[in-house]
Amino acid sequence: MHLMPLDIDIEVLEDETLMAAARRIALRWPSVCNGQGNCTACYVKIEEGTDNAAAAHPPERERLHFAGRRDPSFRLACQLKVSGPMRVSKNGVKRPDTQGSGDPDKE
């Protein structure tokens, strides 16, 4: 799965959501409900590979619709499971903060 605008690849494991995969590699992903599918802050826009997305459950569609994201290319990262190549866009995702890590190679 390719994430824009960071322009990085994320390996999403079987039965893992996109948000869980991003957090596994220490990306800071916007969320208010901590991945419970309630806040819609984690939404992504699927740019390519929509056919490789597991179907959205009705509660996810309802929340996105209520938030004004009616196009089916919008999905909640905390609910999105991926079965093949995909490119998504999400602003606000941050790489891990390396300041003060104690590792001079990262500072």
Jmol script that loads the backbone (N, CA, C; Angstrom):
load data "model"
ATOM      1  N   MET A   1       0.846  -1.153   0.000  1.00  0.00           N
ATOM      2  CA  MET A   1       0.000   0.000   0.000  1.00  0.00           C
ATOM      3  C   MET A   1       0.899   1.226   0.000  1.00  0.00           C
ATOM      4  N   HIS A   2       0.613   2.173  -0.870  1.00  0.00           N
ATOM      5  CA  HIS A   2       1.437   3.373  -0.982  1.00  0.00           C
ATOM      6  C   HIS A   2       0.669   4.560  -0.405  1.00  0.00           C
ATOM      7  N   LEU A   3       1.323   5.301   0.474  1.00  0.00           N
ATOM      8  CA  LEU A   3       0.703   6.427   1.165  1.00  0.00           C
ATOM      9  C   LEU A   3       1.264   7.745   0.660  1.00  0.00           C
ATOM     10  N   MET A   4       0.357   8.591   0.193  1.00  0.00           N
ATOM     11  CA  MET A   4       0.708   9.943  -0.242  1.00  0.00           C
ATOM     12  C   MET A   4       0.137  10.932   0.773  1.00  0.00           C
ATOM     13  N   PRO A   5       0.664  12.079   1.000  1.00  0.00           N
ATOM     14  CA  PRO A   5       1.803  12.664   0.314  1.00  0.00           C
ATOM     15  C   PRO A   5       3.162  12.280   0.912  1.00  0.00           C
ATOM     16  N   LEU A   6       3.197  11.410   1.925  1.00  0.00           N
ATOM     17  CA  LEU A   6       4.501  11.008   2.474  1.00  0.00           C
ATOM     18  C   LEU A   6       5.327  10.224   1.459  1.00  0.00           C
ATOM     19  N   ASP A   7       4.669   9.643   0.460  1.00  0.00           N
ATOM     20  CA  ASP A   7       5.345   8.883  -0.584  1.00  0.00           C
ATOM     21  C   ASP A   7       6.127   7.712  -0.002  1.00  0.00           C
ATOM     22  N   ILE A   8       5.423   6.920   0.828  1.00  0.00           N
ATOM     23  CA  ILE A   8       6.043   5.738   1.433  1.00  0.00           C
ATOM     24  C   ILE A   8       5.143   4.525   1.217  1.00  0.00           C
ATOM     25  N   ASP A   9       5.761   3.352   1.252  1.00  0.00           N
ATOM     26  CA  ASP A   9       5.026   2.091   1.180  1.00  0.00           C
ATOM     27  C   ASP A   9       4.827   1.552   2.585  1.00  0.00           C
ATOM     28  N   ILE A  10       3.645   1.006   2.828  1.00  0.00           N
ATOM     29  CA  ILE A  10       3.320   0.386   4.105  1.00  0.00           C
ATOM     30  C   ILE A  10       2.856  -1.036   3.814  1.00  0.00           C
ATOM     31  N   GLU A  11       3.450  -1.997   4.483  1.00  0.00           N
ATOM     32  CA  GLU A  11       2.994  -3.378   4.353  1.00  0.00           C
ATOM     33  C   GLU A  11       1.808  -3.566   5.297  1.00  0.00           C
ATOM     34  N   VAL A  12       0.658  -3.895   4.718  1.00  0.00           N
ATOM     35  CA  VAL A  12      -0.536  -4.166   5.505  1.00  0.00           C
ATOM     36  C   VAL A  12      -0.711  -5.681   5.538  1.00  0.00           C
ATOM     37  N   LEU A  13      -0.629  -6.248   6.729  1.00  0.00           N
ATOM     38  CA  LEU A  13      -0.711  -7.698   6.887  1.00  0.00           C
ATOM     39  C   LEU A  13      -2.157  -8.176   6.749  1.00  0.00           C
ATOM     40  N   GLU A  14      -2.317  -9.468   6.506  1.00  0.00           N
ATOM     41  CA  GLU A  14      -3.651 -10.051   6.398  1.00  0.00           C
ATOM     42  C   GLU A  14      -4.434  -9.783   7.678  1.00  0.00           C
ATOM     43  N   ASP A  15      -5.675  -9.372   7.537  1.00  0.00           N
ATOM     44  CA  ASP A  15      -6.581  -9.056   8.659  1.00  0.00           C
ATOM     45  C   ASP A  15      -6.122  -7.873   9.503  1.00  0.00           C
ATOM     46  N   GLU A  16      -5.241  -7.048   8.979  1.00  0.00           N
ATOM     47  CA  GLU A  16      -4.779  -5.839   9.672  1.00  0.00           C
ATOM     48  C   GLU A  16      -5.374  -4.629   8.960  1.00  0.00           C
ATOM     49  N   THR A  17      -5.775  -3.631   9.725  1.00  0.00           N
ATOM     50  CA  THR A  17      -6.278  -2.405   9.096  1.00  0.00           C
ATOM     51  C   THR A  17      -5.108  -1.528   8.687  1.00  0.00           C
ATOM     52  N   LEU A  18      -5.394  -0.606   7.786  1.00  0.00           N
ATOM     53  CA  LEU A  18      -4.363   0.334   7.348  1.00  0.00           C
ATOM     54  C   LEU A  18      -3.809   1.124   8.529  1.00  0.00           C
ATOM     55  N   MET A  19      -4.687   1.611   9.403  1.00  0.00           N
ATOM     56  CA  MET A  19      -4.213   2.382  10.551  1.00  0.00           C
ATOM     57  C   MET A  19      -3.333   1.528  11.470  1.00  0.00           C
ATOM     58  N   ALA A  20      -3.715   0.297  11.717  1.00  0.00           N
ATOM     59  CA  ALA A  20      -2.907  -0.592  12.562  1.00  0.00           C
ATOM     60  C   ALA A  20      -1.533  -0.825  11.934  1.00  0.00           C
ATOM     61  N   ALA A  21      -1.482  -0.998  10.618  1.00  0.00           N
ATOM     62  CA  ALA A  21      -0.203  -1.192   9.929  1.00  0.00           C
ATOM     63  C   ALA A  21       0.661   0.053  10.057  1.00  0.00           C
ATOM     64  N   ALA A  22       0.066   1.222   9.898  1.00  0.00           N
ATOM     65  CA  ALA A  22       0.818   2.476  10.020  1.00  0.00           C
ATOM     66  C   ALA A  22       1.354   2.652  11.436  1.00  0.00           C
ATOM     67  N   ARG A  23       0.541   2.362  12.416  1.00  0.00           N
ATOM     68  CA  ARG A  23       0.992   2.489  13.812  1.00  0.00           C
ATOM     69  C   ARG A  23       2.060   1.461  14.155  1.00  0.00           C
ATOM     70  N   ARG A  24       1.975   0.288  13.528  1.00  0.00           N
ATOM     71  CA  ARG A  24       2.981  -0.757  13.768  1.00  0.00           C
ATOM     72  C   ARG A  24       4.367  -0.271  13.368  1.00  0.00           C
ATOM     73  N   ILE A  25       4.440   0.589  12.349  1.00  0.00           N
ATOM     74  CA  ILE A  25       5.741   1.125  11.928  1.00  0.00           C
ATOM     75  C   ILE A  25       5.967   2.539  12.481  1.00  0.00           C
ATOM     76  N   ALA A  26       5.222   2.872  13.526  1.00  0.00           N
ATOM     77  CA  ALA A  26       5.397   4.099  14.319  1.00  0.00           C
ATOM     78  C   ALA A  26       4.976   5.389  13.609  1.00  0.00           C
ATOM     79  N   LEU A  27       4.139   5.287  12.573  1.00  0.00           N
ATOM     80  CA  LEU A  27       3.590   6.506  11.998  1.00  0.00           C
ATOM     81  C   LEU A  27       2.525   7.052  12.943  1.00  0.00           C
ATOM     82  N   ARG A  28       2.461   8.355  13.035  1.00  0.00           N
ATOM     83  CA  ARG A  28       1.420   8.997  13.853  1.00  0.00           C
ATOM     84  C   ARG A  28       0.253   9.314  12.932  1.00  0.00           C
ATOM     85  N   TRP A  29      -0.854   8.604  13.116  1.00  0.00           N
ATOM     86  CA  TRP A  29      -2.021   8.717  12.249  1.00  0.00           C
ATOM     87  C   TRP A  29      -3.110   9.494  12.983  1.00  0.00           C
ATOM     88  N   PRO A  30      -3.692  10.518  12.357  1.00  0.00           N
ATOM     89  CA  PRO A  30      -4.744  11.296  13.010  1.00  0.00           C
ATOM     90  C   PRO A  30      -5.930  10.427  13.424  1.00  0.00           C
ATOM     91  N   SER A  31      -6.325  10.553  14.674  1.00  0.00           N
ATOM     92  CA  SER A  31      -7.494   9.850  15.196  1.00  0.00           C
ATOM     93  C   SER A  31      -7.896  10.486  16.513  1.00  0.00           C
ATOM     94  N   VAL A  32      -9.182  10.561  16.736  1.00  0.00           N
ATOM     95  CA  VAL A  32      -9.705  11.051  18.010  1.00  0.00           C
ATOM     96  C   VAL A  32     -10.214   9.872  18.836  1.00  0.00           C
ATOM     97  N   CYS A  33     -10.796   8.875  18.152  1.00  0.00           N
ATOM     98  CA  CYS A  33     -11.409   7.732  18.846  1.00  0.00           C
ATOM     99  C   CYS A  33     -10.450   6.557  18.991  1.00  0.00           C
ATOM    100  N   ASN A  34      -9.190   6.753  18.616  1.00  0.00           N
ATOM    101  CA  ASN A  34      -8.157   5.719  18.733  1.00  0.00           C
ATOM    102  C   ASN A  34      -8.495   4.456  17.940  1.00  0.00           C
ATOM    103  N   GLY A  35      -9.034   4.661  16.746  1.00  0.00           N
ATOM    104  CA  GLY A  35      -9.261   3.522  15.862  1.00  0.00           C
ATOM    105  C   GLY A  35     -10.536   2.742  16.091  1.00  0.00           C
ATOM    106  N   GLN A  36     -11.529   3.338  16.727  1.00  0.00           N
ATOM    107  CA  GLN A  36     -12.788   2.642  16.993  1.00  0.00           C
ATOM    108  C   GLN A  36     -13.832   2.847  15.891  1.00  0.00           C
ATOM    109  N   GLY A  37     -13.513   3.662  14.878  1.00  0.00           N
ATOM    110  CA  GLY A  37     -14.431   3.885  13.774  1.00  0.00           C
ATOM    111  C   GLY A  37     -15.520   4.891  14.063  1.00  0.00           C
ATOM    112  N   ASN A  38     -15.328   5.737  15.071  1.00  0.00           N
ATOM    113  CA  ASN A  38     -16.369   6.683  15.456  1.00  0.00           C
ATOM    114  C   ASN A  38     -16.128   8.115  15.001  1.00  0.00           C
ATOM    115  N   CYS A  39     -14.882   8.552  14.929  1.00  0.00           N
ATOM    116  CA  CYS A  39     -14.605   9.983  14.750  1.00  0.00           C
ATOM    117  C   CYS A  39     -14.438  10.420  13.297  1.00  0.00           C
ATOM    118  N   THR A  40     -14.078   9.569  12.419  1.00  0.00           N
ATOM    119  CA  THR A  40     -13.801   9.793  10.992  1.00  0.00           C
ATOM    120  C   THR A  40     -12.528  10.599  10.740  1.00  0.00           C
ATOM    121  N   ALA A  41     -11.764  10.952  11.765  1.00  0.00           N
ATOM    122  CA  ALA A  41     -10.530  11.728  11.569  1.00  0.00           C
ATOM    123  C   ALA A  41      -9.481  10.952  10.779  1.00  0.00           C
ATOM    124  N   CYS A  42      -9.566   9.645  10.759  1.00  0.00           N
ATOM    125  CA  CYS A  42      -8.546   8.820  10.101  1.00  0.00           C
ATOM    126  C   CYS A  42      -8.829   8.557   8.627  1.00  0.00           C
ATOM    127  N   TYR A  43      -9.883   9.155   8.082  1.00  0.00           N
ATOM    128  CA  TYR A  43     -10.290   8.823   6.716  1.00  0.00           C
ATOM    129  C   TYR A  43      -9.152   9.004   5.709  1.00  0.00           C
ATOM    130  N   VAL A  44      -9.191   8.169   4.673  1.00  0.00           N
ATOM    131  CA  VAL A  44      -8.263   8.262   3.547  1.00  0.00           C
ATOM    132  C   VAL A  44      -9.077   8.326   2.260  1.00  0.00           C
ATOM    133  N   LYS A  45      -8.430   8.788   1.208  1.00  0.00           N
ATOM    134  CA  LYS A  45      -9.032   8.726  -0.132  1.00  0.00           C
ATOM    135  C   LYS A  45      -8.225   7.714  -0.929  1.00  0.00           C
ATOM    136  N   ILE A  46      -8.903   6.689  -1.416  1.00  0.00           N
ATOM    137  CA  ILE A  46      -8.245   5.683  -2.245  1.00  0.00           C
ATOM    138  C   ILE A  46      -8.097   6.263  -3.646  1.00  0.00           C
ATOM    139  N   GLU A  47      -6.853   6.421  -4.080  1.00  0.00           N
ATOM    140  CA  GLU A  47      -6.547   6.977  -5.399  1.00  0.00           C
ATOM    141  C   GLU A  47      -6.453   5.887  -6.464  1.00  0.00           C
ATOM    142  N   GLU A  48      -5.927   4.738  -6.087  1.00  0.00           N
ATOM    143  CA  GLU A  48      -5.790   3.585  -6.995  1.00  0.00           C
ATOM    144  C   GLU A  48      -5.957   2.313  -6.183  1.00  0.00           C
ATOM    145  N   GLY A  49      -6.534   1.293  -6.808  1.00  0.00           N
ATOM    146  CA  GLY A  49      -6.641  -0.010  -6.153  1.00  0.00           C
ATOM    147  C   GLY A  49      -7.892  -0.205  -5.332  1.00  0.00           C
ATOM    148  N   THR A  50      -8.950   0.509  -5.644  1.00  0.00           N
ATOM    149  CA  THR A  50     -10.204   0.385  -4.894  1.00  0.00           C
ATOM    150  C   THR A  50     -10.684  -1.061  -4.831  1.00  0.00           C
ATOM    151  N   ASP A  51     -10.456  -1.817  -5.894  1.00  0.00           N
ATOM    152  CA  ASP A  51     -10.889  -3.221  -5.926  1.00  0.00           C
ATOM    153  C   ASP A  51     -10.163  -4.073  -4.887  1.00  0.00           C
ATOM    154  N   ASN A  52      -9.043  -3.586  -4.354  1.00  0.00           N
ATOM    155  CA  ASN A  52      -8.278  -4.330  -3.350  1.00  0.00           C
ATOM    156  C   ASN A  52      -8.660  -3.957  -1.917  1.00  0.00           C
ATOM    157  N   ALA A  53      -9.734  -3.201  -1.771  1.00  0.00           N
ATOM    158  CA  ALA A  53     -10.223  -2.832  -0.446  1.00  0.00           C
ATOM    159  C   ALA A  53     -11.370  -3.757  -0.045  1.00  0.00           C
ATOM    160  N   ALA A  54     -11.331  -4.246   1.184  1.00  0.00           N
ATOM    161  CA  ALA A  54     -12.469  -5.018   1.696  1.00  0.00           C
ATOM    162  C   ALA A  54     -13.680  -4.096   1.728  1.00  0.00           C
ATOM    163  N   ALA A  55     -14.852  -4.665   1.572  1.00  0.00           N
ATOM    164  CA  ALA A  55     -16.085  -3.875   1.566  1.00  0.00           C
ATOM    165  C   ALA A  55     -16.269  -3.128   2.884  1.00  0.00           C
ATOM    166  N   ALA A  56     -16.783  -1.912   2.776  1.00  0.00           N
ATOM    167  CA  ALA A  56     -17.074  -1.107   3.961  1.00  0.00           C
ATOM    168  C   ALA A  56     -18.359  -1.622   4.607  1.00  0.00           C
ATOM    169  N   HIS A  57     -18.348  -1.744   5.910  1.00  0.00           N
ATOM    170  CA  HIS A  57     -19.544  -2.141   6.644  1.00  0.00           C
ATOM    171  C   HIS A  57     -20.491  -0.950   6.733  1.00  0.00           C
ATOM    172  N   PRO A  58     -21.794  -1.183   6.873  1.00  0.00           N
ATOM    173  CA  PRO A  58     -22.758  -0.081   6.942  1.00  0.00           C
ATOM    174  C   PRO A  58     -22.431   1.004   7.976  1.00  0.00           C
ATOM    175  N   PRO A  59     -21.978   0.674   9.193  1.00  0.00           N
ATOM    176  CA  PRO A  59     -21.663   1.763  10.136  1.00  0.00           C
ATOM    177  C   PRO A  59     -20.545   2.688   9.638  1.00  0.00           C
ATOM    178  N   GLU A  60     -19.545   2.134   8.939  1.00  0.00           N
ATOM    179  CA  GLU A  60     -18.477   2.959   8.385  1.00  0.00           C
ATOM    180  C   GLU A  60     -19.033   3.892   7.318  1.00  0.00           C
ATOM    181  N   ARG A  61     -19.852   3.372   6.410  1.00  0.00           N
ATOM    182  CA  ARG A  61     -20.466   4.186   5.354  1.00  0.00           C
ATOM    183  C   ARG A  61     -21.322   5.297   5.973  1.00  0.00           C
ATOM    184  N   GLU A  62     -22.095   4.965   7.012  1.00  0.00           N
ATOM    185  CA  GLU A  62     -22.958   5.955   7.671  1.00  0.00           C
ATOM    186  C   GLU A  62     -22.131   7.088   8.273  1.00  0.00           C
ATOM    187  N   ARG A  63     -21.054   6.743   8.954  1.00  0.00           N
ATOM    188  CA  ARG A  63     -20.209   7.774   9.573  1.00  0.00           C
ATOM    189  C   ARG A  63     -19.566   8.666   8.515  1.00  0.00           C
ATOM    190  N   LEU A  64     -19.056   8.053   7.448  1.00  0.00           N
ATOM    191  CA  LEU A  64     -18.455   8.836   6.369  1.00  0.00           C
ATOM    192  C   LEU A  64     -19.496   9.727   5.687  1.00  0.00           C
ATOM    193  N   HIS A  65     -20.682   9.198   5.467  1.00  0.00           N
ATOM    194  CA  HIS A  65     -21.754   9.975   4.851  1.00  0.00           C
ATOM    195  C   HIS A  65     -22.106  11.174   5.729  1.00  0.00           C
ATOM    196  N   PHE A  66     -22.244  10.932   7.028  1.00  0.00           N
ATOM    197  CA  PHE A  66     -22.560  12.005   7.983  1.00  0.00           C
ATOM    198  C   PHE A  66     -21.464  13.077   7.983  1.00  0.00           C
ATOM    199  N   ALA A  67     -20.214  12.663   7.772  1.00  0.00           N
ATOM    200  CA  ALA A  67     -19.073  13.589   7.754  1.00  0.00           C
ATOM    201  C   ALA A  67     -18.905  14.270   6.393  1.00  0.00           C
ATOM    202  N   GLY A  68     -19.807  13.993   5.445  1.00  0.00           N
ATOM    203  CA  GLY A  68     -19.742  14.631   4.135  1.00  0.00           C
ATOM    204  C   GLY A  68     -18.838  13.931   3.139  1.00  0.00           C
ATOM    205  N   ARG A  69     -18.384  12.750   3.456  1.00  0.00           N
ATOM    206  CA  ARG A  69     -17.496  11.981   2.573  1.00  0.00           C
ATOM    207  C   ARG A  69     -18.314  10.858   1.936  1.00  0.00           C
ATOM    208  N   ARG A  70     -19.140  11.234   0.964  1.00  0.00           N
ATOM    209  CA  ARG A  70     -20.090  10.292   0.370  1.00  0.00           C
ATOM    210  C   ARG A  70     -19.493   9.445  -0.748  1.00  0.00           C
ATOM    211  N   ASP A  71     -18.418   9.905  -1.358  1.00  0.00           N
ATOM    212  CA  ASP A  71     -17.764   9.163  -2.436  1.00  0.00           C
ATOM    213  C   ASP A  71     -17.213   7.855  -1.860  1.00  0.00           C
ATOM    214  N   PRO A  72     -17.481   6.705  -2.505  1.00  0.00           N
ATOM    215  CA  PRO A  72     -16.996   5.421  -1.973  1.00  0.00           C
ATOM    216  C   PRO A  72     -15.479   5.281  -1.941  1.00  0.00           C
ATOM    217  N   SER A  73     -14.750   6.213  -2.573  1.00  0.00           N
ATOM    218  CA  SER A  73     -13.288   6.147  -2.496  1.00  0.00           C
ATOM    219  C   SER A  73     -12.778   6.638  -1.138  1.00  0.00           C
ATOM    220  N   PHE A  74     -13.640   7.235  -0.327  1.00  0.00           N
ATOM    221  CA  PHE A  74     -13.258   7.610   1.035  1.00  0.00           C
ATOM    222  C   PHE A  74     -13.518   6.431   1.960  1.00  0.00           C
ATOM    223  N   ARG A  75     -12.533   6.134   2.791  1.00  0.00           N
ATOM    224  CA  ARG A  75     -12.647   5.034   3.755  1.00  0.00           C
ATOM    225  C   ARG A  75     -12.001   5.440   5.063  1.00  0.00           C
ATOM    226  N   LEU A  76     -12.400   4.776   6.138  1.00  0.00           N
ATOM    227  CA  LEU A  76     -11.760   4.976   7.435  1.00  0.00           C
ATOM    228  C   LEU A  76     -10.548   4.055   7.501  1.00  0.00           C
ATOM    229  N   ALA A  77      -9.382   4.618   7.770  1.00  0.00           N
ATOM    230  CA  ALA A  77      -8.155   3.816   7.838  1.00  0.00           C
ATOM    231  C   ALA A  77      -8.228   2.787   8.955  1.00  0.00           C
ATOM    232  N   CYS A  78      -8.982   3.089  10.007  1.00  0.00           N
ATOM    233  CA  CYS A  78      -9.090   2.156  11.130  1.00  0.00           C
ATOM    234  C   CYS A  78      -9.986   0.960  10.805  1.00  0.00           C
ATOM    235  N   GLN A  79     -10.678   1.018   9.684  1.00  0.00           N
ATOM    236  CA  GLN A  79     -11.556  -0.077   9.266  1.00  0.00           C
ATOM    237  C   GLN A  79     -11.093  -0.734   7.971  1.00  0.00           C
ATOM    238  N   LEU A  80     -10.239  -0.056   7.223  1.00  0.00           N
ATOM    239  CA  LEU A  80      -9.845  -0.498   5.885  1.00  0.00           C
ATOM    240  C   LEU A  80      -8.846  -1.653   5.920  1.00  0.00           C
ATOM    241  N   LYS A  81      -9.263  -2.766   5.333  1.00  0.00           N
ATOM    242  CA  LYS A  81      -8.374  -3.912   5.147  1.00  0.00           C
ATOM    243  C   LYS A  81      -8.065  -4.025   3.665  1.00  0.00           C
ATOM    244  N   VAL A  82      -6.818  -4.355   3.365  1.00  0.00           N
ATOM    245  CA  VAL A  82      -6.292  -4.302   2.003  1.00  0.00           C
ATOM    246  C   VAL A  82      -5.872  -5.697   1.557  1.00  0.00           C
ATOM    247  N   SER A  83      -6.224  -6.047   0.300  1.00  0.00           N
ATOM    248  CA  SER A  83      -5.863  -7.374  -0.204  1.00  0.00           C
ATOM    249  C   SER A  83      -4.926  -7.333  -1.401  1.00  0.00           C
ATOM    250  N   GLY A  84      -4.448  -6.140  -1.770  1.00  0.00           N
ATOM    251  CA  GLY A  84      -3.554  -6.016  -2.913  1.00  0.00           C
ATOM    252  C   GLY A  84      -3.049  -4.595  -3.039  1.00  0.00           C
ATOM    253  N   PRO A  85      -2.373  -4.270  -4.144  1.00  0.00           N
ATOM    254  CA  PRO A  85      -1.802  -2.943  -4.317  1.00  0.00           C
ATOM    255  C   PRO A  85      -2.858  -1.840  -4.235  1.00  0.00           C
ATOM    256  N   MET A  86      -2.459  -0.747  -3.602  1.00  0.00           N
ATOM    257  CA  MET A  86      -3.361   0.377  -3.420  1.00  0.00           C
ATOM    258  C   MET A  86      -2.537   1.630  -3.190  1.00  0.00           C
ATOM    259  N   ARG A  87      -3.090   2.774  -3.621  1.00  0.00           N
ATOM    260  CA  ARG A  87      -2.475   4.067  -3.317  1.00  0.00           C
ATOM    261  C   ARG A  87      -3.547   4.922  -2.672  1.00  0.00           C
ATOM    262  N   VAL A  88      -3.225   5.458  -1.484  1.00  0.00           N
ATOM    263  CA  VAL A  88      -4.167   6.301  -0.757  1.00  0.00           C
ATOM    264  C   VAL A  88      -3.518   7.639  -0.419  1.00  0.00           C
ATOM    265  N   SER A  89      -4.373   8.640  -0.204  1.00  0.00           N
ATOM    266  CA  SER A  89      -3.909   9.962   0.228  1.00  0.00           C
ATOM    267  C   SER A  89      -4.462  10.252   1.613  1.00  0.00           C
ATOM    268  N   LYS A  90      -3.593  10.772   2.470  1.00  0.00           N
ATOM    269  CA  LYS A  90      -4.014  11.188   3.812  1.00  0.00           C
ATOM    270  C   LYS A  90      -3.057  12.264   4.297  1.00  0.00           C
ATOM    271  N   ASN A  91      -3.570  13.467   4.456  1.00  0.00           N
ATOM    272  CA  ASN A  91      -2.777  14.542   5.051  1.00  0.00           C
ATOM    273  C   ASN A  91      -2.771  14.377   6.563  1.00  0.00           C
ATOM    274  N   GLY A  92      -1.699  14.832   7.186  1.00  0.00           N
ATOM    275  CA  GLY A  92      -1.616  14.815   8.640  1.00  0.00           C
ATOM    276  C   GLY A  92      -0.915  13.616   9.233  1.00  0.00           C
ATOM    277  N   VAL A  93      -0.568  12.630   8.424  1.00  0.00           N
ATOM    278  CA  VAL A  93       0.191  11.486   8.929  1.00  0.00           C
ATOM    279  C   VAL A  93       1.627  11.946   9.109  1.00  0.00           C
ATOM    280  N   LYS A  94       2.208  11.636  10.255  1.00  0.00           N
ATOM    281  CA  LYS A  94       3.567  12.085  10.577  1.00  0.00           C
ATOM    282  C   LYS A  94       4.490  10.895  10.792  1.00  0.00           C
ATOM    283  N   ARG A  95       5.719  11.091  10.363  1.00  0.00           N
ATOM    284  CA  ARG A  95       6.762  10.097  10.659  1.00  0.00           C
ATOM    285  C   ARG A  95       7.070  10.162  12.153  1.00  0.00           C
ATOM    286  N   PRO A  96       7.674   9.107  12.701  1.00  0.00           N
ATOM    287  CA  PRO A  96       8.005   9.131  14.126  1.00  0.00           C
ATOM    288  C   PRO A  96       8.910  10.306  14.477  1.00  0.00           C
ATOM    289  N   ASP A  97       8.690  10.879  15.630  1.00  0.00           N
ATOM    290  CA  ASP A  97       9.536  11.972  16.119  1.00  0.00           C
ATOM    291  C   ASP A  97      10.828  11.358  16.616  1.00  0.00           C
ATOM    292  N   THR A  98      11.944  11.733  15.999  1.00  0.00           N
ATOM    293  CA  THR A  98      13.224  11.148  16.389  1.00  0.00           C
ATOM    294  C   THR A  98      14.036  12.062  17.290  1.00  0.00           C
ATOM    295  N   GLN A  99      13.548  13.263  17.577  1.00  0.00           N
ATOM    296  CA  GLN A  99      14.302  14.152  18.461  1.00  0.00           C
ATOM    297  C   GLN A  99      14.377  13.542  19.848  1.00  0.00           C
ATOM    298  N   GLY A 100      15.566  13.582  20.404  1.00  0.00           N
ATOM    299  CA  GLY A 100      15.767  13.084  21.763  1.00  0.00           C
ATOM    300  C   GLY A 100      15.769  11.570  21.848  1.00  0.00           C
ATOM    301  N   SER A 101      15.961  10.889  20.747  1.00  0.00           N
ATOM    302  CA  SER A 101      15.916   9.428  20.761  1.00  0.00           C
ATOM    303  C   SER A 101      17.179   8.818  21.352  1.00  0.00           C
ATOM    304  N   GLY A 102      18.243   9.611  21.448  1.00  0.00           N
ATOM    305  CA  GLY A 102      19.489   9.084  21.948  1.00  0.00           C
ATOM    306  C   GLY A 102      20.318   8.412  20.872  1.00  0.00           C
ATOM    307  N   ASP A 103      19.788   8.310  19.680  1.00  0.00           N
ATOM    308  CA  ASP A 103      20.499   7.694  18.575  1.00  0.00           C
ATOM    309  C   ASP A 103      21.041   8.827  17.687  1.00  0.00           C
ATOM    310  N   PRO A 104      22.359   9.066  17.681  1.00  0.00           N
ATOM    311  CA  PRO A 104      22.910  10.153  16.908  1.00  0.00           C
ATOM    312  C   PRO A 104      22.688  10.025  15.409  1.00  0.00           C
ATOM    313  N   ASP A 105      22.465   8.792  14.922  1.00  0.00           N
ATOM    314  CA  ASP A 105      22.203   8.601  13.490  1.00  0.00           C
ATOM    315  C   ASP A 105      20.832   9.106  13.107  1.00  0.00           C
ATOM    316  N   LYS A 106      19.924   9.242  14.072  1.00  0.00           N
ATOM    317  CA  LYS A 106      18.565   9.695  13.784  1.00  0.00           C
ATOM    318  C   LYS A 106      18.352  11.152  14.123  1.00  0.00           C
ATOM    319  N   GLU A 107      19.305  11.773  14.740  1.00  0.00           N
ATOM    320  CA  GLU A 107      19.130  13.161  15.149  1.00  0.00           C
ATOM    321  C   GLU A 107      19.869  14.107  14.234  1.00  0.00           C
TER     322      GLU A 107
END
end "model"
wireframe off; spacefill off
backbone 0.3
color backbone group
